[in-house]
Amino acid sequence: MKEGKLIESKEQQGKLWAGLNHPDGIIGDLDAVLFGIPYDGGVSFRGGAAKGPQSVREITYTISRTTEHLESLEGFKVRDLGDFTGSSRDEIFQDVRDLVKVLVKEKQFFTMIGGDHSTTIPVLQGIDEALNDEFGIIHIDAHLDLCEEMEGDSLSHGSTHRRALDLESISGLKNIFFIGIRSIEDQEYEFLKGKEPQIVTAYQLNQIGVEMTLEKLHKAMKAYRWVYLTIDIDALDPGFAPGTGTPQFGGLNSRQLLDLLMGIFSLPVIGFDVVEIAPDLDPSNTASFAGRKIVTECWGHHWRKKRSDRHGRGS
């Protein structure tokens, strides 16, 4: 299994993620493994998401080890494997597939920071290679990412879930639940004719609320023993995360997203990603701060559930 690279010194690595990073931690014994994919060659508009992983890491040295629920993350063990880079997209994506396959087989919860949304494709492929059963995908985004190709690229950031539909462990659109959608490409519109995708648009979420959205989501995902969560930062309204390549007006607010995440983690989430953070498009770095918050809050939800499960088994 090939590992990524961290530009931080060994001393700095121990201070990453509020000092929760354990550079020598053993996969399978950790609470979370994190890695970055600083690749944005799959974009159809503005680039810059390649700087996402490092921009988020750089603002983790001074944060406290607590969640917004005033819970301590003291004792939560993370190992940041660094960033996956290479001479070609094929090389990078193959390394990521190999890593994720190992993580899933070891039942190791993990986090990926992109990169554009095409970086989720090899993660889903790695999950597919590791499992012998279907899994569910929760897609929080302004866009459906169901294009067959964009500008001739079938691995574009707009093709993430069209490629998911190619996987053996994904039998159809029923495996995918979309939240926050407020844009659709012509080819996606044609593709979805006669089909029944599971979508709660940003408008619908605002009308029915987070609680009812979660009810719909849980009903759709209850059939799966494994669920993967992918979060495009542009799911948030640009006012909350302007640093992204294809912002869409009318998105989720930060409270809605955080409440959604809390409800999602009662499902069997095996990993998640945050993608499309482009710091150079955001002088205040708001999107990076949003990404960091998403990561640490998801860790808190995962750890709370993990400890509750242990207590329930009497261990």
Order of alpha helices (4+ residues) and beta strands (2+ residues): alpha-alpha-beta-alpha-beta-alpha-beta-alpha-beta-alpha-beta-alpha-beta-alpha-beta-alpha-beta-alpha
